[in-house]
Amino acid sequence: MKLVLLLIGMVLVLEGLPYAAAPEKMQNWLKVLSEMRPVDLRIFGIISVVCGLILCWVIQQGGGF
């Protein structure tokens, strides 16, 4: 449970950094995202999930860094 809470905290930190560092650019980026087709957003999301799973798998296997 401690690890899950730590991971949630790290996600919140990483998600919040762009908004704190460059709020104007994030607003522009959100406008661009809102104009994208849902299919394109879904593909981007699936690619992100697969890359994240591969990264977790590589790290878990003792490889990588």
mmCIF file as Biopython writes it, N, C-alpha, C and O atoms, coordinates in Angstrom:
data_model
#
loop_
_atom_site.group_PDB
_atom_site.id
_atom_site.type_symbol
_atom_site.label_atom_id
_atom_site.label_alt_id
_atom_site.label_comp_id
_atom_site.label_asym_id
_atom_site.label_entity_id
_atom_site.label_seq_id
_atom_site.pdbx_PDB_ins_code
_atom_site.Cartn_x
_atom_site.Cartn_y
_atom_site.Cartn_z
_atom_site.occupancy
_atom_site.B_iso_or_equiv
_atom_site.auth_seq_id
_atom_site.auth_asym_id
_atom_site.pdbx_PDB_model_num
ATOM 1   N N  . MET A ? 1  ? 0.823   -1.192 0.000   1.0 0.0 1  A 1 
ATOM 2   C CA . MET A ? 1  ? 0.000   0.000  0.000   1.0 0.0 1  A 1 
ATOM 3   C C  . MET A ? 1  ? 0.867   1.257  0.000   1.0 0.0 1  A 1 
ATOM 4   O O  . MET A ? 1  ? 0.536   2.254  -0.641  1.0 0.0 1  A 1 
ATOM 5   N N  . LYS A ? 2  ? 1.975   1.193  0.724   1.0 0.0 2  A 1 
ATOM 6   C CA . LYS A ? 2  ? 2.880   2.333  0.790   1.0 0.0 2  A 1 
ATOM 7   C C  . LYS A ? 2  ? 3.424   2.666  -0.597  1.0 0.0 2  A 1 
ATOM 8   O O  . LYS A ? 2  ? 3.545   3.836  -0.959  1.0 0.0 2  A 1 
ATOM 9   N N  . LEU A ? 3  ? 3.754   1.623  -1.374  1.0 0.0 3  A 1 
ATOM 10  C CA . LEU A ? 3  ? 4.288   1.832  -2.720  1.0 0.0 3  A 1 
ATOM 11  C C  . LEU A ? 3  ? 3.242   2.467  -3.628  1.0 0.0 3  A 1 
ATOM 12  O O  . LEU A ? 3  ? 3.568   3.348  -4.423  1.0 0.0 3  A 1 
ATOM 13  N N  . VAL A ? 4  ? 2.007   2.035  -3.519  1.0 0.0 4  A 1 
ATOM 14  C CA . VAL A ? 4  ? 0.934   2.594  -4.339  1.0 0.0 4  A 1 
ATOM 15  C C  . VAL A ? 4  ? 0.750   4.080  -4.033  1.0 0.0 4  A 1 
ATOM 16  O O  . VAL A ? 4  ? 0.619   4.893  -4.947  1.0 0.0 4  A 1 
ATOM 17  N N  . LEU A ? 5  ? 0.741   4.429  -2.761  1.0 0.0 5  A 1 
ATOM 18  C CA . LEU A ? 5  ? 0.598   5.840  -2.386  1.0 0.0 5  A 1 
ATOM 19  C C  . LEU A ? 5  ? 1.788   6.667  -2.855  1.0 0.0 5  A 1 
ATOM 20  O O  . LEU A ? 5  ? 1.629   7.815  -3.270  1.0 0.0 5  A 1 
ATOM 21  N N  . LEU A ? 6  ? 2.974   6.085  -2.789  1.0 0.0 6  A 1 
ATOM 22  C CA . LEU A ? 6  ? 4.170   6.767  -3.290  1.0 0.0 6  A 1 
ATOM 23  C C  . LEU A ? 6  ? 4.058   7.011  -4.793  1.0 0.0 6  A 1 
ATOM 24  O O  . LEU A ? 6  ? 4.401   8.091  -5.274  1.0 0.0 6  A 1 
ATOM 25  N N  . LEU A ? 7  ? 3.585   6.026  -5.523  1.0 0.0 7  A 1 
ATOM 26  C CA . LEU A ? 7  ? 3.422   6.172  -6.975  1.0 0.0 7  A 1 
ATOM 27  C C  . LEU A ? 7  ? 2.374   7.230  -7.312  1.0 0.0 7  A 1 
ATOM 28  O O  . LEU A ? 7  ? 2.564   8.025  -8.232  1.0 0.0 7  A 1 
ATOM 29  N N  . ILE A ? 8  ? 1.280   7.240  -6.573  1.0 0.0 8  A 1 
ATOM 30  C CA . ILE A ? 8  ? 0.251   8.257  -6.806  1.0 0.0 8  A 1 
ATOM 31  C C  . ILE A ? 8  ? 0.821   9.648  -6.542  1.0 0.0 8  A 1 
ATOM 32  O O  . ILE A ? 8  ? 0.555   10.585 -7.294  1.0 0.0 8  A 1 
ATOM 33  N N  . GLY A ? 9  ? 1.598   9.778  -5.481  1.0 0.0 9  A 1 
ATOM 34  C CA . GLY A ? 9  ? 2.239   11.058 -5.183  1.0 0.0 9  A 1 
ATOM 35  C C  . GLY A ? 9  ? 3.180   11.497 -6.289  1.0 0.0 9  A 1 
ATOM 36  O O  . GLY A ? 9  ? 3.203   12.673 -6.653  1.0 0.0 9  A 1 
ATOM 37  N N  . MET A ? 10 ? 3.951   10.571 -6.823  1.0 0.0 10 A 1 
ATOM 38  C CA . MET A ? 10 ? 4.885   10.900 -7.906  1.0 0.0 10 A 1 
ATOM 39  C C  . MET A ? 10 ? 4.128   11.327 -9.171  1.0 0.0 10 A 1 
ATOM 40  O O  . MET A ? 10 ? 4.542   12.257 -9.863  1.0 0.0 10 A 1 
ATOM 41  N N  . VAL A ? 11 ? 3.027   10.647 -9.462  1.0 0.0 11 A 1 
ATOM 42  C CA . VAL A ? 11 ? 2.219   11.020 -10.625 1.0 0.0 11 A 1 
ATOM 43  C C  . VAL A ? 11 ? 1.685   12.437 -10.452 1.0 0.0 11 A 1 
ATOM 44  O O  . VAL A ? 11 ? 1.712   13.229 -11.394 1.0 0.0 11 A 1 
ATOM 45  N N  . LEU A ? 12 ? 1.200   12.761 -9.259  1.0 0.0 12 A 1 
ATOM 46  C CA . LEU A ? 12 ? 0.681   14.106 -9.014  1.0 0.0 12 A 1 
ATOM 47  C C  . LEU A ? 12 ? 1.768   15.163 -9.157  1.0 0.0 12 A 1 
ATOM 48  O O  . LEU A ? 12 ? 1.516   16.243 -9.692  1.0 0.0 12 A 1 
ATOM 49  N N  . VAL A ? 13 ? 2.960   14.865 -8.688  1.0 0.0 13 A 1 
ATOM 50  C CA . VAL A ? 13 ? 4.076   15.804 -8.834  1.0 0.0 13 A 1 
ATOM 51  C C  . VAL A ? 13 ? 4.387   16.015 -10.309 1.0 0.0 13 A 1 
ATOM 52  O O  . VAL A ? 13 ? 4.498   17.153 -10.764 1.0 0.0 13 A 1 
ATOM 53  N N  . LEU A ? 14 ? 4.527   14.929 -11.057 1.0 0.0 14 A 1 
ATOM 54  C CA . LEU A ? 14 ? 4.874   15.041 -12.479 1.0 0.0 14 A 1 
ATOM 55  C C  . LEU A ? 14 ? 3.764   15.702 -13.293 1.0 0.0 14 A 1 
ATOM 56  O O  . LEU A ? 14 ? 4.041   16.445 -14.234 1.0 0.0 14 A 1 
ATOM 57  N N  . GLU A ? 15 ? 2.514   15.433 -12.934 1.0 0.0 15 A 1 
ATOM 58  C CA . GLU A ? 15 ? 1.393   16.059 -13.640 1.0 0.0 15 A 1 
ATOM 59  C C  . GLU A ? 15 ? 1.287   17.549 -13.314 1.0 0.0 15 A 1 
ATOM 60  O O  . GLU A ? 15 ? 0.878   18.338 -14.167 1.0 0.0 15 A 1 
ATOM 61  N N  . GLY A ? 16 ? 1.644   17.938 -12.112 1.0 0.0 16 A 1 
ATOM 62  C CA . GLY A ? 16 ? 1.495   19.331 -11.702 1.0 0.0 16 A 1 
ATOM 63  C C  . GLY A ? 16 ? 2.624   20.243 -12.134 1.0 0.0 16 A 1 
ATOM 64  O O  . GLY A ? 16 ? 2.428   21.454 -12.237 1.0 0.0 16 A 1 
ATOM 65  N N  . LEU A ? 17 ? 3.801   19.693 -12.391 1.0 0.0 17 A 1 
ATOM 66  C CA . LEU A ? 17 ? 4.952   20.521 -12.753 1.0 0.0 17 A 1 
ATOM 67  C C  . LEU A ? 17 ? 4.721   21.407 -13.980 1.0 0.0 17 A 1 
ATOM 68  O O  . LEU A ? 17 ? 5.028   22.597 -13.913 1.0 0.0 17 A 1 
ATOM 69  N N  . PRO A ? 18 ? 4.201   20.895 -15.088 1.0 0.0 18 A 1 
ATOM 70  C CA . PRO A ? 18 ? 4.005   21.786 -16.247 1.0 0.0 18 A 1 
ATOM 71  C C  . PRO A ? 18 ? 3.042   22.928 -15.968 1.0 0.0 18 A 1 
ATOM 72  O O  . PRO A ? 18 ? 3.235   24.040 -16.460 1.0 0.0 18 A 1 
ATOM 73  N N  . TYR A ? 19 ? 1.998   22.658 -15.178 1.0 0.0 19 A 1 
ATOM 74  C CA . TYR A ? 19 ? 1.030   23.720 -14.861 1.0 0.0 19 A 1 
ATOM 75  C C  . TYR A ? 19 ? 1.658   24.795 -13.972 1.0 0.0 19 A 1 
ATOM 76  O O  . TYR A ? 19 ? 1.332   25.975 -14.100 1.0 0.0 19 A 1 
ATOM 77  N N  . ALA A ? 20 ? 2.549   24.393 -13.082 1.0 0.0 20 A 1 
ATOM 78  C CA . ALA A ? 20 ? 3.209   25.352 -12.200 1.0 0.0 20 A 1 
ATOM 79  C C  . ALA A ? 20 ? 4.295   26.121 -12.937 1.0 0.0 20 A 1 
ATOM 80  O O  . ALA A ? 20 ? 4.484   27.312 -12.693 1.0 0.0 20 A 1 
ATOM 81  N N  . ALA A ? 21 ? 5.009   25.451 -13.837 1.0 0.0 21 A 1 
ATOM 82  C CA . ALA A ? 21 ? 6.147   26.073 -14.513 1.0 0.0 21 A 1 
ATOM 83  C C  . ALA A ? 21 ? 5.726   26.959 -15.684 1.0 0.0 21 A 1 
ATOM 84  O O  . ALA A ? 21 ? 6.316   28.017 -15.902 1.0 0.0 21 A 1 
ATOM 85  N N  . ALA A ? 22 ? 4.711   26.536 -16.439 1.0 0.0 22 A 1 
ATOM 86  C CA . ALA A ? 22 ? 4.331   27.284 -17.639 1.0 0.0 22 A 1 
ATOM 87  C C  . ALA A ? 22 ? 2.817   27.187 -17.865 1.0 0.0 22 A 1 
ATOM 88  O O  . ALA A ? 22 ? 2.374   26.492 -18.780 1.0 0.0 22 A 1 
ATOM 89  N N  . PRO A ? 23 ? 2.029   27.871 -17.049 1.0 0.0 23 A 1 
ATOM 90  C CA . PRO A ? 23 ? 0.569   27.738 -17.169 1.0 0.0 23 A 1 
ATOM 91  C C  . PRO A ? 23 ? 0.015   28.216 -18.521 1.0 0.0 23 A 1 
ATOM 92  O O  . PRO A ? 23 ? -0.942  27.634 -19.030 1.0 0.0 23 A 1 
ATOM 93  N N  . GLU A ? 24 ? 0.601   29.257 -19.099 1.0 0.0 24 A 1 
ATOM 94  C CA . GLU A ? 24 ? 0.107   29.757 -20.379 1.0 0.0 24 A 1 
ATOM 95  C C  . GLU A ? 24 ? 0.312   28.727 -21.486 1.0 0.0 24 A 1 
ATOM 96  O O  . GLU A ? 24 ? -0.572  28.503 -22.313 1.0 0.0 24 A 1 
ATOM 97  N N  . LYS A ? 25 ? 1.484   28.109 -21.490 1.0 0.0 25 A 1 
ATOM 98  C CA . LYS A ? 25 ? 1.759   27.094 -22.513 1.0 0.0 25 A 1 
ATOM 99  C C  . LYS A ? 25 ? 0.865   25.874 -22.327 1.0 0.0 25 A 1 
ATOM 100 O O  . LYS A ? 25 ? 0.457   25.246 -23.304 1.0 0.0 25 A 1 
ATOM 101 N N  . MET A ? 26 ? 0.561   25.538 -21.081 1.0 0.0 26 A 1 
ATOM 102 C CA . MET A ? 26 ? -0.332  24.415 -20.826 1.0 0.0 26 A 1 
ATOM 103 C C  . MET A ? 26 ? -1.743  24.721 -21.311 1.0 0.0 26 A 1 
ATOM 104 O O  . MET A ? 26 ? -2.428  23.832 -21.816 1.0 0.0 26 A 1 
ATOM 105 N N  . GLN A ? 27 ? -2.186  25.967 -21.164 1.0 0.0 27 A 1 
ATOM 106 C CA . GLN A ? 27 ? -3.503  26.332 -21.672 1.0 0.0 27 A 1 
ATOM 107 C C  . GLN A ? 27 ? -3.549  26.177 -23.188 1.0 0.0 27 A 1 
ATOM 108 O O  . GLN A ? 27 ? -4.524  25.667 -23.740 1.0 0.0 27 A 1 
ATOM 109 N N  . ASN A ? 28 ? -2.487  26.622 -23.854 1.0 0.0 28 A 1 
ATOM 110 C CA . ASN A ? 28 ? -2.416  26.475 -25.314 1.0 0.0 28 A 1 
ATOM 111 C C  . ASN A ? 28 ? -2.414  25.002 -25.706 1.0 0.0 28 A 1 
ATOM 112 O O  . ASN A ? 28 ? -3.095  24.613 -26.655 1.0 0.0 28 A 1 
ATOM 113 N N  . TRP A ? 29 ? -1.659  24.185 -24.988 1.0 0.0 29 A 1 
ATOM 114 C CA . TRP A ? 29 ? -1.577  22.761 -25.284 1.0 0.0 29 A 1 
ATOM 115 C C  . TRP A ? 29 ? -2.944  22.096 -25.073 1.0 0.0 29 A 1 
ATOM 116 O O  . TRP A ? 29 ? -3.338  21.227 -25.851 1.0 0.0 29 A 1 
ATOM 117 N N  . LEU A ? 30 ? -3.661  22.503 -24.027 1.0 0.0 30 A 1 
ATOM 118 C CA . LEU A ? 30 ? -4.988  21.942 -23.778 1.0 0.0 30 A 1 
ATOM 119 C C  . LEU A ? 30 ? -5.976  22.333 -24.879 1.0 0.0 30 A 1 
ATOM 120 O O  . LEU A ? 30 ? -6.871  21.556 -25.214 1.0 0.0 30 A 1 
ATOM 121 N N  . LYS A ? 31 ? -5.818  23.526 -25.438 1.0 0.0 31 A 1 
ATOM 122 C CA . LYS A ? 31 ? -6.663  23.924 -26.571 1.0 0.0 31 A 1 
ATOM 123 C C  . LYS A ? 31 ? -6.390  23.028 -27.769 1.0 0.0 31 A 1 
ATOM 124 O O  . LYS A ? 31 ? -7.319  22.593 -28.450 1.0 0.0 31 A 1 
ATOM 125 N N  . VAL A ? 32 ? -5.114  22.754 -28.026 1.0 0.0 32 A 1 
ATOM 126 C CA . VAL A ? 32 ? -4.746  21.869 -29.132 1.0 0.0 32 A 1 
ATOM 127 C C  . VAL A ? 32 ? -5.338  20.478 -28.903 1.0 0.0 32 A 1 
ATOM 128 O O  . VAL A ? 32 ? -5.891  19.876 -29.823 1.0 0.0 32 A 1 
ATOM 129 N N  . LEU A ? 33 ? -5.221  19.973 -27.681 1.0 0.0 33 A 1 
ATOM 130 C CA . LEU A ? 33 ? -5.764  18.646 -27.367 1.0 0.0 33 A 1 
ATOM 131 C C  . LEU A ? 33 ? -7.282  18.601 -27.538 1.0 0.0 33 A 1 
ATOM 132 O O  . LEU A ? 33 ? -7.826  17.605 -28.014 1.0 0.0 33 A 1 
ATOM 133 N N  . SER A ? 34 ? -7.960  19.676 -27.150 1.0 0.0 34 A 1 
ATOM 134 C CA . SER A ? 34 ? -9.417  19.689 -27.250 1.0 0.0 34 A 1 
ATOM 135 C C  . SER A ? 34 ? -9.886  19.700 -28.698 1.0 0.0 34 A 1 
ATOM 136 O O  . SER A ? 34 ? -11.029 19.340 -28.982 1.0 0.0 34 A 1 
ATOM 137 N N  . GLU A ? 35 ? -9.021  20.107 -29.610 1.0 0.0 35 A 1 
ATOM 138 C CA . GLU A ? 35 ? -9.380  20.139 -31.030 1.0 0.0 35 A 1 
ATOM 139 C C  . GLU A ? 35 ? -9.018  18.855 -31.757 1.0 0.0 35 A 1 
ATOM 140 O O  . GLU A ? 35 ? -9.370  18.693 -32.926 1.0 0.0 35 A 1 
ATOM 141 N N  . MET A ? 36 ? -8.320  17.937 -31.091 1.0 0.0 36 A 1 
ATOM 142 C CA . MET A ? 36 ? -7.947  16.674 -31.721 1.0 0.0 36 A 1 
ATOM 143 C C  . MET A ? 36 ? -9.143  15.727 -31.766 1.0 0.0 36 A 1 
ATOM 144 O O  . MET A ? 36 ? -10.044 15.794 -30.930 1.0 0.0 36 A 1 
ATOM 145 N N  . ARG A ? 37 ? -9.127  14.855 -32.751 1.0 0.0 37 A 1 
ATOM 146 C CA . ARG A ? 37 ? -10.189 13.849 -32.848 1.0 0.0 37 A 1 
ATOM 147 C C  . ARG A ? 37 ? -10.044 12.846 -31.708 1.0 0.0 37 A 1 
ATOM 148 O O  . ARG A ? 37 ? -8.923  12.538 -31.302 1.0 0.0 37 A 1 
ATOM 149 N N  . PRO A ? 38 ? -11.151 12.334 -31.188 1.0 0.0 38 A 1 
ATOM 150 C CA . PRO A ? 38 ? -11.090 11.338 -30.113 1.0 0.0 38 A 1 
ATOM 151 C C  . PRO A ? 38 ? -10.270 10.097 -30.491 1.0 0.0 38 A 1 
ATOM 152 O O  . PRO A ? 38 ? -9.601  9.513  -29.639 1.0 0.0 38 A 1 
ATOM 153 N N  . VAL A ? 39 ? -10.321 9.703  -31.744 1.0 0.0 39 A 1 
ATOM 154 C CA . VAL A ? 39 ? -9.557  8.532  -32.190 1.0 0.0 39 A 1 
ATOM 155 C C  . VAL A ? 39 ? -8.059  8.791  -32.029 1.0 0.0 39 A 1 
ATOM 156 O O  . VAL A ? 39 ? -7.318  7.911  -31.591 1.0 0.0 39 A 1 
ATOM 157 N N  . ASP A ? 40 ? -7.617  9.993  -32.384 1.0 0.0 40 A 1 
ATOM 158 C CA . ASP A ? 40 ? -6.195  10.327 -32.249 1.0 0.0 40 A 1 
ATOM 159 C C  . ASP A ? 40 ? -5.774  10.360 -30.782 1.0 0.0 40 A 1 
ATOM 160 O O  . ASP A ? 40 ? -4.684  9.906  -30.435 1.0 0.0 40 A 1 
ATOM 161 N N  . LEU A ? 41 ? -6.640  10.896 -29.922 1.0 0.0 41 A 1 
ATOM 162 C CA . LEU A ? 41 ? -6.343  10.918 -28.488 1.0 0.0 41 A 1 
ATOM 163 C C  . LEU A ? 41 ? -6.268  9.496  -27.930 1.0 0.0 41 A 1 
ATOM 164 O O  . LEU A ? 41 ? -5.411  9.194  -27.100 1.0 0.0 41 A 1 
ATOM 165 N N  . ARG A ? 42 ? -7.163  8.634  -28.388 1.0 0.0 42 A 1 
ATOM 166 C CA . ARG A ? 42 ? -7.162  7.244  -27.928 1.0 0.0 42 A 1 
ATOM 167 C C  . ARG A ? 42 ? -5.873  6.537  -28.344 1.0 0.0 42 A 1 
ATOM 168 O O  . ARG A ? 42 ? -5.277  5.810  -27.549 1.0 0.0 42 A 1 
ATOM 169 N N  . ILE A ? 43 ? -5.445  6.751  -29.586 1.0 0.0 43 A 1 
ATOM 170 C CA . ILE A ? 43 ? -4.199  6.136  -30.067 1.0 0.0 43 A 1 
ATOM 171 C C  . ILE A ? 43 ? -3.014  6.646  -29.259 1.0 0.0 43 A 1 
ATOM 172 O O  . ILE A ? 43 ? -2.145  5.865  -28.872 1.0 0.0 43 A 1 
ATOM 173 N N  . PHE A ? 44 ? -2.971  7.947  -29.001 1.0 0.0 44 A 1 
ATOM 174 C CA . PHE A ? 44 ? -1.898  8.526  -28.187 1.0 0.0 44 A 1 
ATOM 175 C C  . PHE A ? 44 ? -1.905  7.917  -26.789 1.0 0.0 44 A 1 
ATOM 176 O O  . PHE A ? 44 ? -0.849  7.606  -26.239 1.0 0.0 44 A 1 
ATOM 177 N N  . GLY A ? 45 ? -3.094  7.747  -26.215 1.0 0.0 45 A 1 
ATOM 178 C CA . GLY A ? 45 ? -3.209  7.151  -24.886 1.0 0.0 45 A 1 
ATOM 179 C C  . GLY A ? 45 ? -2.750  5.701  -24.859 1.0 0.0 45 A 1 
ATOM 180 O O  . GLY A ? 45 ? -2.052  5.284  -23.935 1.0 0.0 45 A 1 
ATOM 181 N N  . ILE A ? 46 ? -3.140  4.934  -25.871 1.0 0.0 46 A 1 
ATOM 182 C CA . ILE A ? 46 ? -2.732  3.529  -25.934 1.0 0.0 46 A 1 
ATOM 183 C C  . ILE A ? 46 ? -1.224  3.412  -26.078 1.0 0.0 46 A 1 
ATOM 184 O O  . ILE A ? 46 ? -0.601  2.575  -25.425 1.0 0.0 46 A 1 
ATOM 185 N N  . ILE A ? 47 ? -0.636  4.242  -26.924 1.0 0.0 47 A 1 
ATOM 186 C CA . ILE A ? 47 ? 0.822   4.230  -27.093 1.0 0.0 47 A 1 
ATOM 187 C C  . ILE A ? 47 ? 1.509   4.581  -25.774 1.0 0.0 47 A 1 
ATOM 188 O O  . ILE A ? 47 ? 2.514   3.965  -25.420 1.0 0.0 47 A 1 
ATOM 189 N N  . SER A ? 48 ? 0.983   5.557  -25.051 1.0 0.0 48 A 1 
ATOM 190 C CA . SER A ? 48 ? 1.568   5.942  -23.763 1.0 0.0 48 A 1 
ATOM 191 C C  . SER A ? 48 ? 1.491   4.798  -22.759 1.0 0.0 48 A 1 
ATOM 192 O O  . SER A ? 48 ? 2.458   4.525  -22.047 1.0 0.0 48 A 1 
ATOM 193 N N  . VAL A ? 49 ? 0.339   4.129  -22.703 1.0 0.0 49 A 1 
ATOM 194 C CA . VAL A ? 49 ? 0.174   3.012  -21.771 1.0 0.0 49 A 1 
ATOM 195 C C  . VAL A ? 49 ? 1.143   1.884  -22.109 1.0 0.0 49 A 1 
ATOM 196 O O  . VAL A ? 49 ? 1.781   1.329  -21.215 1.0 0.0 49 A 1 
ATOM 197 N N  . VAL A ? 50 ? 1.258   1.543  -23.385 1.0 0.0 50 A 1 
ATOM 198 C CA . VAL A ? 50 ? 2.162   0.460  -23.796 1.0 0.0 50 A 1 
ATOM 199 C C  . VAL A ? 50 ? 3.609   0.821  -23.468 1.0 0.0 50 A 1 
ATOM 200 O O  . VAL A ? 50 ? 4.353   -0.023 -22.968 1.0 0.0 50 A 1 
ATOM 201 N N  . CYS A ? 51 ? 4.016   2.054  -23.738 1.0 0.0 51 A 1 
ATOM 202 C CA . CYS A ? 51 ? 5.385   2.479  -23.410 1.0 0.0 51 A 1 
ATOM 203 C C  . CYS A ? 51 ? 5.624   2.410  -21.900 1.0 0.0 51 A 1 
ATOM 204 O O  . CYS A ? 51 ? 6.692   1.981  -21.462 1.0 0.0 51 A 1 
ATOM 205 N N  . GLY A ? 52 ? 4.652   2.823  -21.115 1.0 0.0 52 A 1 
ATOM 206 C CA . GLY A ? 52 ? 4.783   2.758  -19.663 1.0 0.0 52 A 1 
ATOM 207 C C  . GLY A ? 52 ? 4.890   1.325  -19.167 1.0 0.0 52 A 1 
ATOM 208 O O  . GLY A ? 52 ? 5.700   1.031  -18.288 1.0 0.0 52 A 1 
ATOM 209 N N  . LEU A ? 53 ? 4.078   0.427  -19.724 1.0 0.0 53 A 1 
ATOM 210 C CA . LEU A ? 53 ? 4.147   -0.976 -19.332 1.0 0.0 53 A 1 
ATOM 211 C C  . LEU A ? 53 ? 5.477   -1.606 -19.707 1.0 0.0 53 A 1 
ATOM 212 O O  . LEU A ? 53 ? 6.043   -2.377 -18.932 1.0 0.0 53 A 1 
ATOM 213 N N  . ILE A ? 54 ? 5.978   -1.281 -20.893 1.0 0.0 54 A 1 
ATOM 214 C CA . ILE A ? 54 ? 7.284   -1.799 -21.315 1.0 0.0 54 A 1 
ATOM 215 C C  . ILE A ? 54 ? 8.376   -1.290 -20.385 1.0 0.0 54 A 1 
ATOM 216 O O  . ILE A ? 54 ? 9.254   -2.052 -19.981 1.0 0.0 54 A 1 
ATOM 217 N N  . LEU A ? 55 ? 8.327   -0.010 -20.046 1.0 0.0 55 A 1 
ATOM 218 C CA . LEU A ? 55 ? 9.318   0.558  -19.136 1.0 0.0 55 A 1 
ATOM 219 C C  . LEU A ? 55 ? 9.276   -0.140 -17.784 1.0 0.0 55 A 1 
ATOM 220 O O  . LEU A ? 55 ? 10.318  -0.498 -17.235 1.0 0.0 55 A 1 
ATOM 221 N N  . CYS A ? 56 ? 8.079   -0.334 -17.246 1.0 0.0 56 A 1 
ATOM 222 C CA . CYS A ? 56 ? 7.945   -1.029 -15.960 1.0 0.0 56 A 1 
ATOM 223 C C  . CYS A ? 56 ? 8.473   -2.457 -16.049 1.0 0.0 56 A 1 
ATOM 224 O O  . CYS A ? 56 ? 9.144   -2.929 -15.131 1.0 0.0 56 A 1 
ATOM 225 N N  . TRP A ? 57 ? 8.177   -3.142 -17.142 1.0 0.0 57 A 1 
ATOM 226 C CA . TRP A ? 57 ? 8.628   -4.522 -17.314 1.0 0.0 57 A 1 
ATOM 227 C C  . TRP A ? 57 ? 10.157  -4.589 -17.381 1.0 0.0 57 A 1 
ATOM 228 O O  . TRP A ? 57 ? 10.772  -5.448 -16.749 1.0 0.0 57 A 1 
ATOM 229 N N  . VAL A ? 58 ? 10.769  -3.677 -18.153 1.0 0.0 58 A 1 
ATOM 230 C CA . VAL A ? 58 ? 12.234  -3.666 -18.281 1.0 0.0 58 A 1 
ATOM 231 C C  . VAL A ? 58 ? 12.885  -3.398 -16.936 1.0 0.0 58 A 1 
ATOM 232 O O  . VAL A ? 58 ? 13.848  -4.074 -16.574 1.0 0.0 58 A 1 
ATOM 233 N N  . ILE A ? 59 ? 12.380  -2.429 -16.193 1.0 0.0 59 A 1 
ATOM 234 C CA . ILE A ? 59 ? 12.929  -2.107 -14.891 1.0 0.0 59 A 1 
ATOM 235 C C  . ILE A ? 59 ? 12.741  -3.284 -13.925 1.0 0.0 59 A 1 
ATOM 236 O O  . ILE A ? 59 ? 13.640  -3.598 -13.144 1.0 0.0 59 A 1 
ATOM 237 N N  . GLN A ? 60 ? 11.571  -3.931 -13.980 1.0 0.0 60 A 1 
ATOM 238 C CA . GLN A ? 60 ? 11.293  -5.053 -13.089 1.0 0.0 60 A 1 
ATOM 239 C C  . GLN A ? 60 ? 12.218  -6.240 -13.383 1.0 0.0 60 A 1 
ATOM 240 O O  . GLN A ? 60 ? 12.549  -7.006 -12.479 1.0 0.0 60 A 1 
ATOM 241 N N  . GLN A ? 61 ? 12.628  -6.391 -14.628 1.0 0.0 61 A 1 
ATOM 242 C CA . GLN A ? 61 ? 13.504  -7.502 -15.016 1.0 0.0 61 A 1 
ATOM 243 C C  . GLN A ? 61 ? 14.960  -7.244 -14.621 1.0 0.0 61 A 1 
ATOM 244 O O  . GLN A ? 61 ? 15.814  -8.110 -14.808 1.0 0.0 61 A 1 
ATOM 245 N N  . GLY A ? 62 ? 15.242  -6.077 -14.086 1.0 0.0 62 A 1 
ATOM 246 C CA . GLY A ? 62 ? 16.593  -5.760 -13.654 1.0 0.0 62 A 1 
ATOM 247 C C  . GLY A ? 62 ? 17.430  -5.093 -14.726 1.0 0.0 62 A 1 
ATOM 248 O O  . GLY A ? 62 ? 18.606  -4.805 -14.503 1.0 0.0 62 A 1 
ATOM 249 N N  . GLY A ? 63 ? 16.857  -4.850 -15.860 1.0 0.0 63 A 1 
ATOM 250 C CA . GLY A ? 63 ? 17.582  -4.189 -16.937 1.0 0.0 63 A 1 
ATOM 251 C C  . GLY A ? 63 ? 17.465  -2.690 -16.834 1.0 0.0 63 A 1 
ATOM 252 O O  . GLY A ? 63 ? 17.051  -2.151 -15.808 1.0 0.0 63 A 1 
ATOM 253 N N  . GLY A ? 64 ? 17.824  -2.040 -17.879 1.0 0.0 64 A 1 
ATOM 254 C CA . GLY A ? 64 ? 17.682  -0.582 -17.913 1.0 0.0 64 A 1 
ATOM 255 C C  . GLY A ? 64 ? 18.765  0.132  -17.141 1.0 0.0 64 A 1 
ATOM 256 O O  . GLY A ? 64 ? 19.952  -0.071 -17.398 1.0 0.0 64 A 1 
ATOM 257 N N  . PHE A ? 65 ? 18.376  0.951  -16.215 1.0 0.0 65 A 1 
ATOM 258 C CA . PHE A ? 65 ? 19.294  1.832  -15.516 1.0 0.0 65 A 1 
ATOM 259 C C  . PHE A ? 65 ? 20.049  1.060  -14.461 1.0 0.0 65 A 1 
ATOM 260 O O  . PHE A ? 65 ? 20.880  1.631  -13.755 1.0 0.0 65 A 1 
#
